[in-house]
Amino acid sequence: MIGIDAVILLSGGLDSATAAAIAKQQGFQLHALSFRYGQRHEREIEAAKKLVEFLKAKTHRVTDFDLRAIGGSALTDQIEVPKGRSTKEMTDGIPVTYVPARNTIFLAFALALAERIEAGDIFFGANQLDYSGYPDCREEYIRAFETMANLATKAGVEGKLRVNIHVPLIEMTKAQIIRKGVELGINYGLTWSCYDPVPDGRACGLCDSCQLRLKGFKEAGLDDPIAYAGF
């Protein structure tokens, strides 16, 4: 396994950082892929760059496209990011922070890069336990995309390359993810999760993403190393 290339979807968040660390532990050379897609929390790109250096990734590409042209999400449109929601509210339906087809777009870019560099492995930090109800974070979606990926590429049709999409966090709670990352030496102070940072650069502490992150650290018995507004 040592030295085999893998494409890593690296948002700069806690989950993607942990998935990348797992890939590195398994002996893959990391080709990180991040996206500047018009998200209001573009701060995550800087986090991704720091993680690339920390993890000693082989390459890092930041791809630019603008999903604000499509809109329909609190992350890419003039829609307020929900704050202070209860656990029940967060797990009841698909939230307005869902970005239409975002993970399908991300995985399509990852597939293109994987074919380009002849890598058969893509790592994606999707999680279907402690997550905000996004349909494109489910195992059945991942496997459907993987099937499509192996029908859609020149390398796949010619039998030269089979793409495997690894989702090592898919059945882990946020606390389990954090414990795994700590075990692997991840510096979570480099990561970013907040959807709606305050003007001074701190995380809001109240959006769904912040709340899930804080809950995970609390359940893991650890302190979250990033700064939050009002804490």
N, C-alpha and C positions, 0 to 999 in steps of 0.2 A: 504493500500500500504506500510505502514511503515515496514521496515525490510526485504522486499522481495529482494532476490539476483538478480543482473543483471551483465552480462558480458559487459565490456566496452573496445572497441578497442581504445587504448590510444597510439598514436604515439609520443606524446610530442608536437604536433603542436597546433596551435590556434583552429582549428575546433574540434579536438578530445577533447581538454580541455573543450571547451564550451559544447559539447555534454555530457561529463561526469558530468559537473556542473548541467546541466538540469536533468540528471538522479538522481543526489543526491537531487536536489530540489523536485523531485517527490517522494522521500522517499525510493529510492532503496539503497541497500548496494552494493557498487561497488567492482567488481572483475576485476581489470584492466589486460589487456593483451597487451604486447608490443612485437616487433619483431626485432631481430638483423639478418638481411637477406643479409648482404654483401653490404648494402647501403653506398655510399660515405659520406652521412651526418649522420653518426652514433651518432653524437652529440645529436640527438633527443632522444636517449635512456636516457641520463642523465636528459634531460628535463622531460621525462615521470616519472622518479623516483622522481623528485622534486614535480611534480604535484600529484603523488600518496600520498605523505606526506601531501601536502597542502589540498587535498580533503578528506584526512582521509579514503582512500580506505580500504576495508576489507582485500583484498589480491592483490598481484601484481606478475604476472609471465612474465618473459622475455624469449621468445622462440627463439632458435638459429637454423637457417638453412641458406644455402648459395645459393642465386639466381644468384651469379656471375657464377656459373656453367652453367647456361642457357644463361645469358647475354641478349643482345638485347635492353638495356636501358642505357641512360646516367647516371642513378643512380647506375647501377650494372656492367657496362662494360666500356671499354676504348673509350667512346664516349663523346665528349665535351658537357657540359651543356650549352644550349643556354642562352645568356645574352643580355639584353637591347632590347628585342623584343617589338614591339608595341602591343596595345590591339588587333588590327586586326590580327596580326601574331599569337598571343596567342590563338585566338579563331578560327583559320583557320586550321582545321585538328587535328589529334592526335599527340602530341609532342613526341620527342625522350626521354623525361623523364618518359613516360609511361612504367611501368614495366609489362611485360607479365603476365597476370592472377593474379597479386599481391593481389587485394582485394578479389578475389575468394579464394585464399589460406588463407588470413587473416580470412575471414569469416568462412572457414572450421575449422580452429583452434578454433575460438570463439564458433562455434556450438559444437565441441567436448567438450570444457570446460563447456558449458551450460548444456549439457546432463550429464556430470560427476557430476556437483554440483546441478543438478535438478533445474536449472534456466530457466525460459521460456522467458527471455527477453535479447536481445542483443542490445546495443547502438553503432551506427556507425556514425561518423561525416561527412558522404558524403554530398556533395553540388553540385547542377547542375546549379547554376547561375554563381557566380564568381569562376570558376574553370578552370583548364587547358585542358579541352577537353577529359578527361579520360572516356572511355565508361563504366567502372565499378564504376562510381559515379552517374549513372542515376537511377531514381525511378523505371523504368521498369526492370532494372537489379536487384535491391534490392528485388522487389516483386517476381521475378522469382527465386532468390536464396531462399527466404523464403518458397516458395512453395516446392522447392526441399528439403529443410531442414526438412520439416515435412513429407516427404516421405522416408527420408534416415536414420533416427535414430530408434533404438529399442524403445525408449520412445515414439516417434511419432507414430510408427506403432501399438504399444500396447495401444495407446490412453491415456498414462499417462502424456504427456507433449506436449503442443503446443508452438512452438518457434515463437516469434514475434520480427522482426528486426525493431528497432526504428531509424529513420533518421530525427531527429527534425530540422536539418539545411537545409534540402534538397531544400527548396524553398526560402532560405534567401540569401540576398547579404552579402558580407564580412562585410560591415559596420553594417548591422543588427545583424550579428553574434557577432561582437565585442561589440556592445551596449548591447546585451543580456548578454554576459559574464561579462561585467562591472557591470550590474545590479545584477548579481549573485555573485559578489565579486571576480571573477577570477583575479589573478595576472598574466597578460600576459607577465610580465618580466621573468617568469619561462618557457615560451614556446619557441619553436624553429621551424622555418619554412624553413630556407635556404637550398637549395639543394647542394650548393658548397661553404661552409664556407672558408674564407681566413685563412692562416696559424696561425695568431694570435688569431683565435677563433671567430672573428666577422662575422656577416652575410654579404654576398657579396653585397646585395642590388640591384642586376641586374638580377638574375634568375627569371623565371616566378613566383615562389612561393613568393619570396621577393617582387616583384612588386605588386602582388595581395594583399599581406598583407599590404604593405605601402599605397596602394590605399584605402583599407578598413579603415585604421586608419584615413587617410585624410578625407574621406567622412563621417566618424563618428565624425569628429571634435576633434580628440584626438591625442596625441603623442604616437608613438610606443616606449615602454620602453626598447627594446633591442638595442644593439649597431650594427651599420653598418659600413663597410669599406668606407672611403672617405666622411662620413657625418659629 
